[in-house]
Amino acid sequence: MVAGCTTTSAFRQSNILARMARLTRVAAPKDQGLLECPSAPLLLVNGKKDDQQPIEDLYLLLEYGNPKEARVYPEGGHMGRSPGTTDEEIIGLIVRWLKSKLAA
């Protein structure tokens, strides 16, 4: 186990949302010591113009820990949303990715 990482059972015993809220208030992702922890497969979907989740966080996540996959929408906002991209397209991307992971 990587130092500072918590087991899944410990997460189940605590209120994960409250814990995550405390962590995000304390420090940036890189300073939390969580980037090197093992994780489930991740699909990161973001727009370069996201005003809720900085695109820099996506690039930071890609540099550390387990391999991840990402889709960045150059003109998109949060979750890649933009005038030229429909919600159905984004949802379809996510559903296809989930199906590919569940089939593996």
C-alpha positions in Angstrom: 0.0 0.0 0.0 1.2 3.5 -0.8 1.9 5.6 2.3 -1.0 8.0 3.1 -3.5 6.0 1.1 -6.7 4.7 2.7 -8.2 1.3 2.1 -11.6 1.0 0.5 -13.1 -0.3 3.8 -12.0 2.8 5.6 -13.7 4.9 3.0 -16.9 3.0 3.5 -16.8 3.6 7.3 -16.5 7.4 6.9 -18.7 9.9 5.2 -16.7 10.1 1.9 -18.3 13.4 0.8 -17.5 15.1 4.0 -14.0 13.8 3.9 -13.5 15.0 0.3 -14.9 18.4 1.1 -12.4 18.8 4.0 -9.5 17.6 1.8 -10.3 20.0 -1.0 -10.4 22.9 1.4 -7.1 22.0 3.0 -4.8 21.8 -0.1 -4.5 21.5 -3.8 -4.6 17.9 -5.2 -0.8 17.7 -5.5 -0.4 18.8 -1.8 -2.9 16.2 -0.5 -0.6 13.3 -1.1 -3.4 11.4 -2.9 -2.1 11.5 -6.5 0.2 8.5 -6.1 -2.6 6.4 -4.5 -4.0 3.4 -6.4 -7.3 4.2 -8.1 -10.0 2.6 -10.2 -9.9 3.4 -13.9 -10.7 7.0 -14.5 -12.1 8.8 -17.5 -11.5 12.5 -17.2 -13.9 14.7 -19.3 -13.3 18.4 -19.3 -13.4 21.5 -21.4 -10.4 23.9 -21.6 -12.7 26.7 -20.6 -14.2 25.0 -17.6 -15.0 27.5 -14.9 -15.8 24.9 -12.2 -12.8 22.5 -12.5 -9.6 24.0 -13.8 -8.1 22.2 -16.8 -4.8 22.2 -15.0 -6.2 19.7 -12.5 -6.9 17.3 -15.3 -3.3 17.5 -16.6 -2.0 17.1 -13.1 -4.1 13.9 -12.6 -2.7 12.5 -15.9 0.9 12.9 -14.7 0.5 10.9 -11.5 -0.6 7.4 -10.3 -2.5 4.8 -12.3 -3.0 5.3 -16.0 -6.1 7.4 -16.9 -7.9 8.3 -20.0 -9.1 11.8 -20.9 -11.2 13.7 -23.4 -10.6 17.4 -23.5 -13.0 19.6 -25.5 -11.0 22.7 -26.7 -14.0 25.0 -26.7 -15.9 23.3 -23.9 -16.8 24.4 -20.4 -17.6 22.1 -17.5 -17.8 18.4 -18.6 -16.9 19.6 -22.2 -20.2 21.4 -22.7 -20.2 23.9 -25.6 -22.5 25.2 -28.2 -21.1 22.7 -30.8 -21.2 19.6 -28.4 -24.5 18.1 -27.3 -25.0 16.5 -23.9 -25.9 13.3 -25.8 -22.4 13.2 -27.3 -20.7 13.6 -24.0 -23.0 11.0 -22.3 -22.4 8.7 -25.2 -18.6 9.0 -24.7 -18.9 8.2 -21.1 -21.3 5.3 -21.6 -19.1 3.7 -24.3 -16.1 4.1 -22.0 -18.0 2.5 -19.0 -19.1 -0.4 -21.2 -15.6 -1.0 -22.4 -14.3 -1.2 -18.8 -17.1 -3.4 -17.7 -16.6 -5.8 -20.6 -12.9 -6.1 -19.8 
